Amino acid sequence: MHKRRAARPAAARPSGAKAAVAQASQLTSRALCALLRTADSSLLEDDGGDGRSLLLPELRLSIARPSELSFEEQDALFALLETNMRALYETSKSGWDAAEKRGEMYDPASRFLLLRPRDAGVASTLGGFLLFRFDTERCAIADPDGRAGGLVEVGYCYELQVDAASRGAGLGKVLMRHFEALALHAGMRKTMLTVFTSNECARRFYRHIGYGEDAITPARTLGPGESLSDYDYEILSRPLDWRGSR
């Protein structure tokens, strides 16, 4: 679901949230792969790849910008999203707009984590994907991860989609674990996401892996005359151990 508002690189650590995001956004897909290998020594470089893929025991994990995806891959990603989410969007307050969703997915700021079987290399065998961006977000005054000025640098998960045939195999957890590792080692302070309140399965999953209501979720920020029924989503987050990894 799209974002709703309500070992590190050798360069010096940026002094503000916007600077941290600007620095992380310059990292190439190959550089992000290198960060993941630093975070998890069990990941192996795909010798037959282009430096944007890593090997797990039974899976191949690839990192890509939209411009690094083939048209076939883009179509496969969008088809999986539409299969999993269109019905939820159609009953939501925002509705379903395929053109808008495509534009959001393939915005230049987007990054993709793709999971496929280790011995497969085509988009038709896609097991799942995670779409994220490095971004700033508002934060509460008391947020221990925030900065002066009310902003915090985050890895924001826009989409986590797993093919129906691959569900129950732990692919969602694998994608989230590596997303969080990337966010941490790219200099972010927490990870965030938005989930429809009607998507009970997703809400249970995120809470199971450690996500909770963020301080800016609608339930905590209702203004005068507003009601929780005005919103059909919640914003969840999980702090990263950015202090311990300095």
Biotite code that builds the C-alpha atoms (Angstrom):
import biotite.structure as struc

atoms = struc.array([
    struc.Atom([0.000, 0.000, 0.000], chain_id="A", res_id=1, res_name="MET", atom_name="CA", element="C"),
    struc.Atom([1.310, 3.426, -0.854], chain_id="A", res_id=2, res_name="HIS", atom_name="CA", element="C"),
    struc.Atom([2.737, 5.842, 1.670], chain_id="A", res_id=3, res_name="LYS", atom_name="CA", element="C"),
    struc.Atom([0.312, 8.119, 3.473], chain_id="A", res_id=4, res_name="ARG", atom_name="CA", element="C"),
    struc.Atom([1.356, 11.306, 5.235], chain_id="A", res_id=5, res_name="ARG", atom_name="CA", element="C"),
    struc.Atom([-0.147, 11.888, 8.514], chain_id="A", res_id=6, res_name="ALA", atom_name="CA", element="C"),
    struc.Atom([28.476, -1.445, 7.910], chain_id="A", res_id=7, res_name="ALA", atom_name="CA", element="C"),
    struc.Atom([27.637, 2.109, 6.718], chain_id="A", res_id=8, res_name="ARG", atom_name="CA", element="C"),
    struc.Atom([29.046, 3.879, 3.681], chain_id="A", res_id=9, res_name="PRO", atom_name="CA", element="C"),
    struc.Atom([32.485, 5.321, 4.334], chain_id="A", res_id=10, res_name="ALA", atom_name="CA", element="C"),
    struc.Atom([31.299, 8.904, 3.856], chain_id="A", res_id=11, res_name="ALA", atom_name="CA", element="C"),
    struc.Atom([30.772, 11.055, 6.960], chain_id="A", res_id=12, res_name="ALA", atom_name="CA", element="C"),
    struc.Atom([27.407, 10.652, 8.631], chain_id="A", res_id=13, res_name="ARG", atom_name="CA", element="C"),
    struc.Atom([24.984, 13.375, 7.446], chain_id="A", res_id=14, res_name="PRO", atom_name="CA", element="C"),
    struc.Atom([23.951, 15.953, 10.018], chain_id="A", res_id=15, res_name="SER", atom_name="CA", element="C"),
    struc.Atom([20.211, 16.011, 9.311], chain_id="A", res_id=16, res_name="GLY", atom_name="CA", element="C"),
    struc.Atom([17.332, 13.831, 8.130], chain_id="A", res_id=17, res_name="ALA", atom_name="CA", element="C"),
    struc.Atom([17.189, 15.347, 4.649], chain_id="A", res_id=18, res_name="LYS", atom_name="CA", element="C"),
    struc.Atom([20.946, 15.037, 4.227], chain_id="A", res_id=19, res_name="ALA", atom_name="CA", element="C"),
    struc.Atom([20.821, 11.392, 5.329], chain_id="A", res_id=20, res_name="ALA", atom_name="CA", element="C"),
    struc.Atom([18.103, 10.614, 2.790], chain_id="A", res_id=21, res_name="VAL", atom_name="CA", element="C"),
    struc.Atom([19.956, 12.464, 0.036], chain_id="A", res_id=22, res_name="ALA", atom_name="CA", element="C"),
    struc.Atom([23.080, 10.406, 0.742], chain_id="A", res_id=23, res_name="GLN", atom_name="CA", element="C"),
    struc.Atom([21.195, 7.091, 0.863], chain_id="A", res_id=24, res_name="ALA", atom_name="CA", element="C"),
    struc.Atom([19.355, 7.918, -2.362], chain_id="A", res_id=25, res_name="SER", atom_name="CA", element="C"),
    struc.Atom([22.686, 8.134, -4.196], chain_id="A", res_id=26, res_name="GLN", atom_name="CA", element="C"),
    struc.Atom([23.530, 4.508, -3.423], chain_id="A", res_id=27, res_name="LEU", atom_name="CA", element="C"),
    struc.Atom([23.431, 2.312, -6.504], chain_id="A", res_id=28, res_name="THR", atom_name="CA", element="C"),
    struc.Atom([21.820, -1.105, -6.534], chain_id="A", res_id=29, res_name="SER", atom_name="CA", element="C"),
    struc.Atom([25.285, -2.664, -6.506], chain_id="A", res_id=30, res_name="ARG", atom_name="CA", element="C"),
    struc.Atom([26.245, -0.569, -3.483], chain_id="A", res_id=31, res_name="ALA", atom_name="CA", element="C"),
    struc.Atom([23.093, -1.707, -1.676], chain_id="A", res_id=32, res_name="LEU", atom_name="CA", element="C"),
    struc.Atom([23.984, -5.321, -2.437], chain_id="A", res_id=33, res_name="CYS", atom_name="CA", element="C"),
    struc.Atom([27.404, -4.696, -0.893], chain_id="A", res_id=34, res_name="ALA", atom_name="CA", element="C"),
    struc.Atom([25.737, -3.277, 2.218], chain_id="A", res_id=35, res_name="LEU", atom_name="CA", element="C"),
    struc.Atom([23.576, -6.373, 2.534], chain_id="A", res_id=36, res_name="LEU", atom_name="CA", element="C"),
    struc.Atom([26.589, -8.649, 2.278], chain_id="A", res_id=37, res_name="ARG", atom_name="CA", element="C"),
    struc.Atom([28.234, -6.609, 5.041], chain_id="A", res_id=38, res_name="THR", atom_name="CA", element="C"),
    struc.Atom([25.119, -7.041, 7.189], chain_id="A", res_id=39, res_name="ALA", atom_name="CA", element="C"),
    struc.Atom([24.705, -10.761, 6.464], chain_id="A", res_id=40, res_name="ASP", atom_name="CA", element="C"),
    struc.Atom([27.791, -12.817, 5.677], chain_id="A", res_id=41, res_name="SER", atom_name="CA", element="C"),
    struc.Atom([25.629, -15.813, 4.713], chain_id="A", res_id=42, res_name="SER", atom_name="CA", element="C"),
    struc.Atom([24.581, -14.010, 1.525], chain_id="A", res_id=43, res_name="LEU", atom_name="CA", element="C"),
    struc.Atom([26.640, -15.004, -1.502], chain_id="A", res_id=44, res_name="LEU", atom_name="CA", element="C"),
    struc.Atom([27.309, -12.854, -4.542], chain_id="A", res_id=45, res_name="GLU", atom_name="CA", element="C"),
    struc.Atom([25.688, -14.174, -7.707], chain_id="A", res_id=46, res_name="ASP", atom_name="CA", element="C"),
    struc.Atom([28.763, -14.784, -9.836], chain_id="A", res_id=47, res_name="ASP", atom_name="CA", element="C"),
    struc.Atom([26.636, -15.092, -12.930], chain_id="A", res_id=48, res_name="GLY", atom_name="CA", element="C"),
    struc.Atom([24.786, -11.847, -12.275], chain_id="A", res_id=49, res_name="GLY", atom_name="CA", element="C"),
    struc.Atom([25.473, -8.155, -12.739], chain_id="A", res_id=50, res_name="ASP", atom_name="CA", element="C"),
    struc.Atom([26.308, -7.269, -9.152], chain_id="A", res_id=51, res_name="GLY", atom_name="CA", element="C"),
    struc.Atom([22.682, -6.601, -8.226], chain_id="A", res_id=52, res_name="ARG", atom_name="CA", element="C"),
    struc.Atom([21.801, -10.100, -7.008], chain_id="A", res_id=53, res_name="SER", atom_name="CA", element="C"),
    struc.Atom([22.648, -12.171, -3.952], chain_id="A", res_id=54, res_name="LEU", atom_name="CA", element="C"),
    struc.Atom([22.137, -15.854, -3.319], chain_id="A", res_id=55, res_name="LEU", atom_name="CA", element="C"),
    struc.Atom([20.314, -17.397, -0.359], chain_id="A", res_id=56, res_name="LEU", atom_name="CA", element="C"),
    struc.Atom([20.125, -21.171, 0.156], chain_id="A", res_id=57, res_name="PRO", atom_name="CA", element="C"),
    struc.Atom([17.073, -21.564, -2.107], chain_id="A", res_id=58, res_name="GLU", atom_name="CA", element="C"),
    struc.Atom([16.405, -18.032, -3.332], chain_id="A", res_id=59, res_name="LEU", atom_name="CA", element="C"),
    struc.Atom([17.914, -15.265, -5.428], chain_id="A", res_id=60, res_name="ARG", atom_name="CA", element="C"),
    struc.Atom([17.502, -11.754, -3.998], chain_id="A", res_id=61, res_name="LEU", atom_name="CA", element="C"),
    struc.Atom([17.852, -8.908, -6.488], chain_id="A", res_id=62, res_name="SER", atom_name="CA", element="C"),
    struc.Atom([17.873, -5.137, -5.969], chain_id="A", res_id=63, res_name="ILE", atom_name="CA", element="C"),
    struc.Atom([16.756, -2.774, -8.715], chain_id="A", res_id=64, res_name="ALA", atom_name="CA", element="C"),
    struc.Atom([15.716, 0.738, -9.538], chain_id="A", res_id=65, res_name="ARG", atom_name="CA", element="C"),
    struc.Atom([12.741, 1.061, -11.915], chain_id="A", res_id=66, res_name="PRO", atom_name="CA", element="C"),
    struc.Atom([15.125, 1.853, -14.783], chain_id="A", res_id=67, res_name="SER", atom_name="CA", element="C"),
    struc.Atom([16.903, -1.466, -14.187], chain_id="A", res_id=68, res_name="GLU", atom_name="CA", element="C"),
    struc.Atom([13.722, -3.509, -14.644], chain_id="A", res_id=69, res_name="LEU", atom_name="CA", element="C"),
    struc.Atom([12.735, -4.864, -18.018], chain_id="A", res_id=70, res_name="SER", atom_name="CA", element="C"),
    struc.Atom([9.259, -4.104, -19.364], chain_id="A", res_id=71, res_name="PHE", atom_name="CA", element="C"),
    struc.Atom([8.378, -7.754, -18.731], chain_id="A", res_id=72, res_name="GLU", atom_name="CA", element="C"),
    struc.Atom([9.493, -7.470, -15.106], chain_id="A", res_id=73, res_name="GLU", atom_name="CA", element="C"),
    struc.Atom([7.529, -4.250, -14.619], chain_id="A", res_id=74, res_name="GLN", atom_name="CA", element="C"),
    struc.Atom([4.403, -5.906, -16.008], chain_id="A", res_id=75, res_name="ASP", atom_name="CA", element="C"),
    struc.Atom([4.905, -8.954, -13.765], chain_id="A", res_id=76, res_name="ALA", atom_name="CA", element="C"),
    struc.Atom([5.325, -6.797, -10.658], chain_id="A", res_id=77, res_name="LEU", atom_name="CA", element="C"),
    struc.Atom([2.246, -4.750, -11.423], chain_id="A", res_id=78, res_name="PHE", atom_name="CA", element="C"),
    struc.Atom([0.203, -7.867, -12.201], chain_id="A", res_id=79, res_name="ALA", atom_name="CA", element="C"),
    struc.Atom([1.097, -9.362, -8.817], chain_id="A", res_id=80, res_name="LEU", atom_name="CA", element="C"),
    struc.Atom([0.171, -6.129, -7.047], chain_id="A", res_id=81, res_name="LEU", atom_name="CA", element="C"),
    struc.Atom([-3.145, -5.902, -8.882], chain_id="A", res_id=82, res_name="GLU", atom_name="CA", element="C"),
    struc.Atom([-4.003, -9.536, -8.142], chain_id="A", res_id=83, res_name="THR", atom_name="CA", element="C"),
    struc.Atom([-3.301, -9.111, -4.432], chain_id="A", res_id=84, res_name="ASN", atom_name="CA", element="C"),
    struc.Atom([-4.549, -5.589, -3.790], chain_id="A", res_id=85, res_name="MET", atom_name="CA", element="C"),
    struc.Atom([-7.071, -4.323, -6.333], chain_id="A", res_id=86, res_name="ARG", atom_name="CA", element="C"),
    struc.Atom([-10.122, -5.537, -4.412], chain_id="A", res_id=87, res_name="ALA", atom_name="CA", element="C"),
    struc.Atom([-8.876, -3.846, -1.222], chain_id="A", res_id=88, res_name="LEU", atom_name="CA", element="C"),
    struc.Atom([-8.270, -0.584, -3.050], chain_id="A", res_id=89, res_name="TYR", atom_name="CA", element="C"),
    struc.Atom([-11.663, -0.676, -4.748], chain_id="A", res_id=90, res_name="GLU", atom_name="CA", element="C"),
    struc.Atom([-13.410, -0.774, -1.371], chain_id="A", res_id=91, res_name="THR", atom_name="CA", element="C"),
    struc.Atom([-11.113, 1.869, 0.163], chain_id="A", res_id=92, res_name="SER", atom_name="CA", element="C"),
    struc.Atom([-11.603, 5.623, 0.346], chain_id="A", res_id=93, res_name="LYS", atom_name="CA", element="C"),
    struc.Atom([-8.818, 6.182, -2.170], chain_id="A", res_id=94, res_name="SER", atom_name="CA", element="C"),
    struc.Atom([-10.148, 3.754, -4.779], chain_id="A", res_id=95, res_name="GLY", atom_name="CA", element="C"),
    struc.Atom([-8.179, 1.921, -7.460], chain_id="A", res_id=96, res_name="TRP", atom_name="CA", element="C"),
    struc.Atom([-6.373, 3.933, -10.138], chain_id="A", res_id=97, res_name="ASP", atom_name="CA", element="C"),
    struc.Atom([-4.077, 1.742, -12.216], chain_id="A", res_id=98, res_name="ALA", atom_name="CA", element="C"),
    struc.Atom([-2.241, 4.631, -13.893], chain_id="A", res_id=99, res_name="ALA", atom_name="CA", element="C"),
    struc.Atom([-1.612, 6.369, -10.570], chain_id="A", res_id=100, res_name="GLU", atom_name="CA", element="C"),
    struc.Atom([-0.374, 3.151, -8.994], chain_id="A", res_id=101, res_name="LYS", atom_name="CA", element="C"),
    struc.Atom([1.999, 2.453, -11.887], chain_id="A", res_id=102, res_name="ARG", atom_name="CA", element="C"),
    struc.Atom([3.353, 5.981, -11.618], chain_id="A", res_id=103, res_name="GLY", atom_name="CA", element="C"),
    struc.Atom([3.973, 5.527, -7.913], chain_id="A", res_id=104, res_name="GLU", atom_name="CA", element="C"),
    struc.Atom([5.622, 2.133, -8.332], chain_id="A", res_id=105, res_name="MET", atom_name="CA", element="C"),
    struc.Atom([8.021, 3.207, -11.055], chain_id="A", res_id=106, res_name="TYR", atom_name="CA", element="C"),
    struc.Atom([8.898, 6.625, -9.705], chain_id="A", res_id=107, res_name="ASP", atom_name="CA", element="C"),
    struc.Atom([12.703, 7.123, -9.976], chain_id="A", res_id=108, res_name="PRO", atom_name="CA", element="C"),
    struc.Atom([12.973, 7.210, -6.158], chain_id="A", res_id=109, res_name="ALA", atom_name="CA", element="C"),
    struc.Atom([11.581, 3.681, -5.833], chain_id="A", res_id=110, res_name="SER", atom_name="CA", element="C"),
    struc.Atom([13.765, 0.658, -5.077], chain_id="A", res_id=111, res_name="ARG", atom_name="CA", element="C"),
    struc.Atom([12.759, -2.973, -5.462], chain_id="A", res_id=112, res_name="PHE", atom_name="CA", element="C"),
    struc.Atom([13.773, -6.129, -3.645], chain_id="A", res_id=113, res_name="LEU", atom_name="CA", element="C"),
    struc.Atom([12.862, -9.148, -5.779], chain_id="A", res_id=114, res_name="LEU", atom_name="CA", element="C"),
    struc.Atom([12.793, -12.781, -4.690], chain_id="A", res_id=115, res_name="LEU", atom_name="CA", element="C"),
    struc.Atom([12.925, -15.665, -7.152], chain_id="A", res_id=116, res_name="ARG", atom_name="CA", element="C"),
    struc.Atom([13.871, -19.328, -6.899], chain_id="A", res_id=117, res_name="PRO", atom_name="CA", element="C"),
    struc.Atom([17.652, -19.589, -6.927], chain_id="A", res_id=118, res_name="ARG", atom_name="CA", element="C"),
    struc.Atom([17.743, -21.538, -10.182], chain_id="A", res_id=119, res_name="ASP", atom_name="CA", element="C"),
    struc.Atom([15.367, -19.202, -12.060], chain_id="A", res_id=120, res_name="ALA", atom_name="CA", element="C"),
    struc.Atom([16.081, -15.941, -13.772], chain_id="A", res_id=121, res_name="GLY", atom_name="CA", element="C"),
    struc.Atom([12.864, -14.786, -15.422], chain_id="A", res_id=122, res_name="VAL", atom_name="CA", element="C"),
    struc.Atom([10.103, -12.532, -14.134], chain_id="A", res_id=123, res_name="ALA", atom_name="CA", element="C"),
    struc.Atom([7.467, -15.255, -14.510], chain_id="A", res_id=124, res_name="SER", atom_name="CA", element="C"),
    struc.Atom([9.044, -17.119, -11.580], chain_id="A", res_id=125, res_name="THR", atom_name="CA", element="C"),
    struc.Atom([8.826, -14.109, -9.246], chain_id="A", res_id=126, res_name="LEU", atom_name="CA", element="C"),
    struc.Atom([7.998, -15.252, -5.722], chain_id="A", res_id=127, res_name="GLY", atom_name="CA", element="C"),
    struc.Atom([7.520, -11.818, -4.223], chain_id="A", res_id=128, res_name="GLY", atom_name="CA", element="C"),
    struc.Atom([8.779, -8.260, -4.077], chain_id="A", res_id=129, res_name="PHE", atom_name="CA", element="C"),
    struc.Atom([9.139, -5.315, -1.724], chain_id="A", res_id=130, res_name="LEU", atom_name="CA", element="C"),
    struc.Atom([9.001, -1.715, -2.949], chain_id="A", res_id=131, res_name="LEU", atom_name="CA", element="C"),
    struc.Atom([10.632, 0.919, -0.747], chain_id="A", res_id=132, res_name="PHE", atom_name="CA", element="C"),
    struc.Atom([12.086, 4.406, -0.736], chain_id="A", res_id=133, res_name="ARG", atom_name="CA", element="C"),
    struc.Atom([14.479, 6.345, 1.451], chain_id="A", res_id=134, res_name="PHE", atom_name="CA", element="C"),
    struc.Atom([12.516, 9.340, 2.684], chain_id="A", res_id=135, res_name="ASP", atom_name="CA", element="C"),
    struc.Atom([11.896, 11.784, 5.514], chain_id="A", res_id=136, res_name="THR", atom_name="CA", element="C"),
    struc.Atom([8.765, 11.603, 7.630], chain_id="A", res_id=137, res_name="GLU", atom_name="CA", element="C"),
    struc.Atom([7.187, 13.743, 10.297], chain_id="A", res_id=138, res_name="ARG", atom_name="CA", element="C"),
    struc.Atom([7.789, 12.566, 13.829], chain_id="A", res_id=139, res_name="CYS", atom_name="CA", element="C"),
    struc.Atom([6.400, 13.299, 17.253], chain_id="A", res_id=140, res_name="ALA", atom_name="CA", element="C"),
    struc.Atom([8.357, 15.618, 19.544], chain_id="A", res_id=141, res_name="ILE", atom_name="CA", element="C"),
    struc.Atom([8.935, 12.754, 21.970], chain_id="A", res_id=142, res_name="ALA", atom_name="CA", element="C"),
    struc.Atom([10.081, 10.323, 19.246], chain_id="A", res_id=143, res_name="ASP", atom_name="CA", element="C"),
    struc.Atom([13.529, 9.076, 20.400], chain_id="A", res_id=144, res_name="PRO", atom_name="CA", element="C"),
    struc.Atom([14.505, 8.483, 16.766], chain_id="A", res_id=145, res_name="ASP", atom_name="CA", element="C"),
    struc.Atom([13.499, 11.949, 15.586], chain_id="A", res_id=146, res_name="GLY", atom_name="CA", element="C"),
    struc.Atom([15.618, 14.987, 14.930], chain_id="A", res_id=147, res_name="ARG", atom_name="CA", element="C"),
    struc.Atom([15.223, 18.650, 15.742], chain_id="A", res_id=148, res_name="ALA", atom_name="CA", element="C"),
    struc.Atom([12.724, 20.117, 13.305], chain_id="A", res_id=149, res_name="GLY", atom_name="CA", element="C"),
    struc.Atom([10.280, 17.239, 13.553], chain_id="A", res_id=150, res_name="GLY", atom_name="CA", element="C"),
    struc.Atom([11.703, 14.996, 10.822], chain_id="A", res_id=151, res_name="LEU", atom_name="CA", element="C"),
    struc.Atom([13.241, 11.544, 10.816], chain_id="A", res_id=152, res_name="VAL", atom_name="CA", element="C"),
    struc.Atom([14.972, 9.620, 8.043], chain_id="A", res_id=153, res_name="GLU", atom_name="CA", element="C"),
    struc.Atom([13.187, 6.355, 7.244], chain_id="A", res_id=154, res_name="VAL", atom_name="CA", element="C"),
    struc.Atom([13.038, 3.397, 4.956], chain_id="A", res_id=155, res_name="GLY", atom_name="CA", element="C"),
    struc.Atom([9.402, 3.452, 3.843], chain_id="A", res_id=156, res_name="TYR", atom_name="CA", element="C"),
    struc.Atom([7.904, 0.192, 2.598], chain_id="A", res_id=157, res_name="CYS", atom_name="CA", element="C"),
    struc.Atom([5.308, 1.003, -0.062], chain_id="A", res_id=158, res_name="TYR", atom_name="CA", element="C"),
    struc.Atom([4.499, -2.536, -1.123], chain_id="A", res_id=159, res_name="GLU", atom_name="CA", element="C"),
    struc.Atom([5.130, -6.058, 0.114], chain_id="A", res_id=160, res_name="LEU", atom_name="CA", element="C"),
    struc.Atom([3.619, -8.584, -2.273], chain_id="A", res_id=161, res_name="GLN", atom_name="CA", element="C"),
    struc.Atom([4.024, -12.365, -2.350], chain_id="A", res_id=162, res_name="VAL", atom_name="CA", element="C"),
    struc.Atom([2.642, -14.630, -5.047], chain_id="A", res_id=163, res_name="ASP", atom_name="CA", element="C"),
    struc.Atom([-0.184, -16.893, -3.843], chain_id="A", res_id=164, res_name="ALA", atom_name="CA", element="C"),
    struc.Atom([1.751, -20.026, -4.778], chain_id="A", res_id=165, res_name="ALA", atom_name="CA", element="C"),
    struc.Atom([4.680, -18.937, -2.589], chain_id="A", res_id=166, res_name="SER", atom_name="CA", element="C"),
    struc.Atom([2.773, -17.939, 0.549], chain_id="A", res_id=167, res_name="ARG", atom_name="CA", element="C"),
    struc.Atom([3.543, -19.740, 3.764], chain_id="A", res_id=168, res_name="GLY", atom_name="CA", element="C"),
    struc.Atom([7.203, -20.201, 2.807], chain_id="A", res_id=169, res_name="ALA", atom_name="CA", element="C"),
    struc.Atom([8.456, -17.176, 4.747], chain_id="A", res_id=170, res_name="GLY", atom_name="CA", element="C"),
    struc.Atom([9.184, -14.952, 1.742], chain_id="A", res_id=171, res_name="LEU", atom_name="CA", element="C"),
    struc.Atom([7.520, -11.942, 3.350], chain_id="A", res_id=172, res_name="GLY", atom_name="CA", element="C"),
    struc.Atom([9.781, -12.237, 6.383], chain_id="A", res_id=173, res_name="LYS", atom_name="CA", element="C"),
    struc.Atom([12.851, -12.619, 4.185], chain_id="A", res_id=174, res_name="VAL", atom_name="CA", element="C"),
    struc.Atom([11.985, -9.482, 2.235], chain_id="A", res_id=175, res_name="LEU", atom_name="CA", element="C"),
    struc.Atom([11.267, -7.454, 5.373], chain_id="A", res_id=176, res_name="MET", atom_name="CA", element="C"),
    struc.Atom([14.443, -8.617, 7.108], chain_id="A", res_id=177, res_name="ARG", atom_name="CA", element="C"),
    struc.Atom([16.647, -7.528, 4.224], chain_id="A", res_id=178, res_name="HIS", atom_name="CA", element="C"),
    struc.Atom([14.709, -4.288, 3.755], chain_id="A", res_id=179, res_name="PHE", atom_name="CA", element="C"),
    struc.Atom([15.331, -3.413, 7.400], chain_id="A", res_id=180, res_name="GLU", atom_name="CA", element="C"),
    struc.Atom([19.022, -4.295, 7.082], chain_id="A", res_id=181, res_name="ALA", atom_name="CA", element="C"),
    struc.Atom([19.335, -2.064, 4.031], chain_id="A", res_id=182, res_name="LEU", atom_name="CA", element="C"),
    struc.Atom([17.566, 0.820, 5.752], chain_id="A", res_id=183, res_name="ALA", atom_name="CA", element="C"),
    struc.Atom([19.821, 0.541, 8.799], chain_id="A", res_id=184, res_name="LEU", atom_name="CA", element="C"),
    struc.Atom([23.085, 0.303, 6.879], chain_id="A", res_id=185, res_name="HIS", atom_name="CA", element="C"),
    struc.Atom([22.045, 3.094, 4.517], chain_id="A", res_id=186, res_name="ALA", atom_name="CA", element="C"),
    struc.Atom([21.693, 5.416, 7.524], chain_id="A", res_id=187, res_name="GLY", atom_name="CA", element="C"),
    struc.Atom([17.962, 5.412, 8.249], chain_id="A", res_id=188, res_name="MET", atom_name="CA", element="C"),
    struc.Atom([16.606, 5.527, 11.818], chain_id="A", res_id=189, res_name="ARG", atom_name="CA", element="C"),
    struc.Atom([13.436, 3.471, 11.427], chain_id="A", res_id=190, res_name="LYS", atom_name="CA", element="C"),
    struc.Atom([11.284, 1.642, 8.922], chain_id="A", res_id=191, res_name="THR", atom_name="CA", element="C"),
    struc.Atom([7.668, 2.567, 8.256], chain_id="A", res_id=192, res_name="MET", atom_name="CA", element="C"),
    struc.Atom([4.698, 1.385, 6.236], chain_id="A", res_id=193, res_name="LEU", atom_name="CA", element="C"),
    struc.Atom([1.009, 1.994, 5.688], chain_id="A", res_id=194, res_name="THR", atom_name="CA", element="C"),
    struc.Atom([-1.597, -0.766, 5.845], chain_id="A", res_id=195, res_name="VAL", atom_name="CA", element="C"),
    struc.Atom([-5.340, -0.808, 5.254], chain_id="A", res_id=196, res_name="PHE", atom_name="CA", element="C"),
    struc.Atom([-7.241, -1.426, 8.477], chain_id="A", res_id=197, res_name="THR", atom_name="CA", element="C"),
    struc.Atom([-9.374, -3.902, 6.517], chain_id="A", res_id=198, res_name="SER", atom_name="CA", element="C"),
    struc.Atom([-6.306, -5.994, 5.678], chain_id="A", res_id=199, res_name="ASN", atom_name="CA", element="C"),
    struc.Atom([-6.290, -8.063, 8.856], chain_id="A", res_id=200, res_name="GLU", atom_name="CA", element="C"),
    struc.Atom([-3.855, -10.654, 7.517], chain_id="A", res_id=201, res_name="CYS", atom_name="CA", element="C"),
    struc.Atom([-1.225, -8.007, 6.754], chain_id="A", res_id=202, res_name="ALA", atom_name="CA", element="C"),
    struc.Atom([-1.776, -6.238, 10.076], chain_id="A", res_id=203, res_name="ARG", atom_name="CA", element="C"),
    struc.Atom([-1.217, -9.495, 11.993], chain_id="A", res_id=204, res_name="ARG", atom_name="CA", element="C"),
    struc.Atom([1.924, -10.205, 9.979], chain_id="A", res_id=205, res_name="PHE", atom_name="CA", element="C"),
    struc.Atom([3.479, -6.801, 10.633], chain_id="A", res_id=206, res_name="TYR", atom_name="CA", element="C"),
    struc.Atom([2.743, -6.934, 14.343], chain_id="A", res_id=207, res_name="ARG", atom_name="CA", element="C"),
    struc.Atom([4.179, -10.431, 14.510], chain_id="A", res_id=208, res_name="HIS", atom_name="CA", element="C"),
    struc.Atom([7.516, -9.174, 13.143], chain_id="A", res_id=209, res_name="ILE", atom_name="CA", element="C"),
    struc.Atom([7.697, -6.229, 15.542], chain_id="A", res_id=210, res_name="GLY", atom_name="CA", element="C"),
    struc.Atom([5.782, -3.322, 14.012], chain_id="A", res_id=211, res_name="TYR", atom_name="CA", element="C"),
    struc.Atom([3.506, -1.102, 16.044], chain_id="A", res_id=212, res_name="GLY", atom_name="CA", element="C"),
    struc.Atom([1.484, 2.065, 15.624], chain_id="A", res_id=213, res_name="GLU", atom_name="CA", element="C"),
    struc.Atom([3.644, 5.045, 14.789], chain_id="A", res_id=214, res_name="ASP", atom_name="CA", element="C"),
    struc.Atom([3.078, 8.290, 16.674], chain_id="A", res_id=215, res_name="ALA", atom_name="CA", element="C"),
    struc.Atom([1.724, 9.923, 13.485], chain_id="A", res_id=216, res_name="ILE", atom_name="CA", element="C"),
    struc.Atom([-0.829, 7.223, 12.688], chain_id="A", res_id=217, res_name="THR", atom_name="CA", element="C"),
    struc.Atom([-4.355, 8.715, 12.365], chain_id="A", res_id=218, res_name="PRO", atom_name="CA", element="C"),
    struc.Atom([-5.542, 7.146, 15.628], chain_id="A", res_id=219, res_name="ALA", atom_name="CA", element="C"),
    struc.Atom([-2.995, 9.301, 17.495], chain_id="A", res_id=220, res_name="ARG", atom_name="CA", element="C"),
    struc.Atom([-3.254, 12.504, 15.492], chain_id="A", res_id=221, res_name="THR", atom_name="CA", element="C"),
    struc.Atom([-6.970, 13.183, 15.033], chain_id="A", res_id=222, res_name="LEU", atom_name="CA", element="C"),
    struc.Atom([-7.716, 16.868, 14.717], chain_id="A", res_id=223, res_name="GLY", atom_name="CA", element="C"),
    struc.Atom([-10.815, 18.804, 15.808], chain_id="A", res_id=224, res_name="PRO", atom_name="CA", element="C"),
    struc.Atom([-13.913, 17.408, 14.168], chain_id="A", res_id=225, res_name="GLY", atom_name="CA", element="C"),
    struc.Atom([-12.086, 14.335, 12.848], chain_id="A", res_id=226, res_name="GLU", atom_name="CA", element="C"),
    struc.Atom([-13.125, 10.758, 13.542], chain_id="A", res_id=227, res_name="SER", atom_name="CA", element="C"),
    struc.Atom([-11.201, 7.522, 13.197], chain_id="A", res_id=228, res_name="LEU", atom_name="CA", element="C"),
    struc.Atom([-13.876, 6.460, 10.702], chain_id="A", res_id=229, res_name="SER", atom_name="CA", element="C"),
    struc.Atom([-12.487, 9.149, 8.382], chain_id="A", res_id=230, res_name="ASP", atom_name="CA", element="C"),
    struc.Atom([-9.431, 6.956, 7.843], chain_id="A", res_id=231, res_name="TYR", atom_name="CA", element="C"),
    struc.Atom([-9.141, 3.411, 6.551], chain_id="A", res_id=232, res_name="ASP", atom_name="CA", element="C"),
    struc.Atom([-5.433, 2.927, 7.110], chain_id="A", res_id=233, res_name="TYR", atom_name="CA", element="C"),
    struc.Atom([-2.855, 2.969, 9.871], chain_id="A", res_id=234, res_name="GLU", atom_name="CA", element="C"),
    struc.Atom([0.830, 3.857, 9.870], chain_id="A", res_id=235, res_name="ILE", atom_name="CA", element="C"),
    struc.Atom([3.165, 1.344, 11.490], chain_id="A", res_id=236, res_name="LEU", atom_name="CA", element="C"),
    struc.Atom([6.856, 1.604, 12.254], chain_id="A", res_id=237, res_name="SER", atom_name="CA", element="C"),
    struc.Atom([9.787, -0.200, 13.787], chain_id="A", res_id=238, res_name="ARG", atom_name="CA", element="C"),
    struc.Atom([12.869, 1.570, 15.184], chain_id="A", res_id=239, res_name="PRO", atom_name="CA", element="C"),
    struc.Atom([16.283, 0.531, 13.916], chain_id="A", res_id=240, res_name="LEU", atom_name="CA", element="C"),
    struc.Atom([19.360, 0.144, 16.097], chain_id="A", res_id=241, res_name="ASP", atom_name="CA", element="C"),
    struc.Atom([21.040, 3.151, 14.512], chain_id="A", res_id=242, res_name="TRP", atom_name="CA", element="C"),
    struc.Atom([22.762, 4.193, 17.740], chain_id="A", res_id=243, res_name="ARG", atom_name="CA", element="C"),
    struc.Atom([24.406, 0.815, 18.211], chain_id="A", res_id=244, res_name="GLY", atom_name="CA", element="C"),
    struc.Atom([25.585, 0.652, 14.606], chain_id="A", res_id=245, res_name="SER", atom_name="CA", element="C"),
    struc.Atom([27.417, 3.947, 14.464], chain_id="A", res_id=246, res_name="ARG", atom_name="CA", element="C"),
])
